Amino acid sequence: MRVKRLSADTLIELAVATLRAEIAPGLPADKRYTAAMIANALEIARREVVSEGETAQWELLDSVYEDGEGSLALLAADIRDGTVSETSHPELATGLRKLLLAELAITNPKVVAAGKA
């Protein structure tokens, strides 16, 4: 018998479903909130596993800096001091928006799904 390997996304999804359906209901009332917080944290981690956030981040940084040379902290500092702007990098706003949407898809997917972002 061959066992099929499950992806990290699927494993986390199964863990959350089990926590919510089988474990949380049997917990004392004062522990259910903690279980809900754990389930929510796992859901965020699951979305991060399947997101394009890291891809969006590197695309943005690579459009401004030599490959592998930038960081979000450096980009923020360069934007604040005027070294990087839409004048010097016309694709900056598009890249920042793409990164924001990728991050929102992880942390608050309902906003993205509702088209509010």
N, C-alpha and C positions, 0 to 999 in steps of 0.2 A: 504494500500500500504506500503510495506516494503522498506526502503531506504538502499541500499548497502553501507557499509562503505568502503571508499577508503583509500589505504595505503598512507603513507607520500610520498613515491616515486612517486606514481601516481598523487597525489595532486600537488607536485612540478613540475612534467612534464607538467601537464595541465596549471599551472600558467605560465610557461616559454613559452609554445606554444601560449597562449593567449596574453602574453606580446609582443612576436615577431610578431604575425599575425594581432592582432587587435589594440594594443595600440601604439607600436613603429612607425608604418607607419603614424599615425596621429599626431605625435609629431613634433614640429619645428626641423629643421635640427640640431641646436645646442644642442638639448636634446636627440637625437637618440643614441649618443655615451654613454650617461649615462644609457639609457635603455638597450643597449647592454651589458654594464658592469654588470647591475643588473641581466640580463638573464644569463650571464656567471657565476656569483656568485651563483645563484640558481642551475645551472647545477652542479657545484662543490658540493654544499650541497646535491643535490639529489644522486650523486655518493657516497658521504660519508655515506649516510643513508643505502645504499645497499652494501657497501664494507665490506671486511673482514679485514680492517686495524686494528681495535681494537683487533680482534681475533689474528692476527699475532703478534701484540705488546705484548699481554699477554702471548702468547705461548713462545715468545723469552724471556721475563722477567722471566717467570716461569721455563724456562730451566736453568737459571743462579742463580736465587734467590729463597728463600722460597716463597711459594704462597703469593702473595699480598705484598711482601716486597720490590720489586724493582721499579725503574722508569727509563725512558730513560735517564734522566740527570745523574742518578747514574751509569747506564751502561756505558755511554760515559766517565764519570770520571774514572771508573774502567778499561776501555779499555786503556785510555790515560796513566794511571799510571802502567799498566801491571798486575793488579790484575786479570783481566779477559782477556783471550787470547784464541786462537784456541788450544793451548796446554792444558789449563785447562778446556776448554769447546769446544770439537771438533765440535759441532753442531752450533757454533756461526755464522760462515759465512753463512750457510744455513738459519738460522733464520733472520739474517740481510738482506739477499737478498729477502726473502719472505716479510719482512716488507717493504722494498723499493718498491717492485712490487705492494704491496697493496696500498701504498701511491701514486705511479705513476698512478695507476688505477683511483684514485680520481682526482689528479691534472693535469695529462697529459695522458689521456687514449689512445691517438693516438700513443704515443711512445710504449706503451705496445702492442697494436693491431698490430703495424708494426714489432714487435719482435726486437726492437732496445734496449730493456732493458734487 
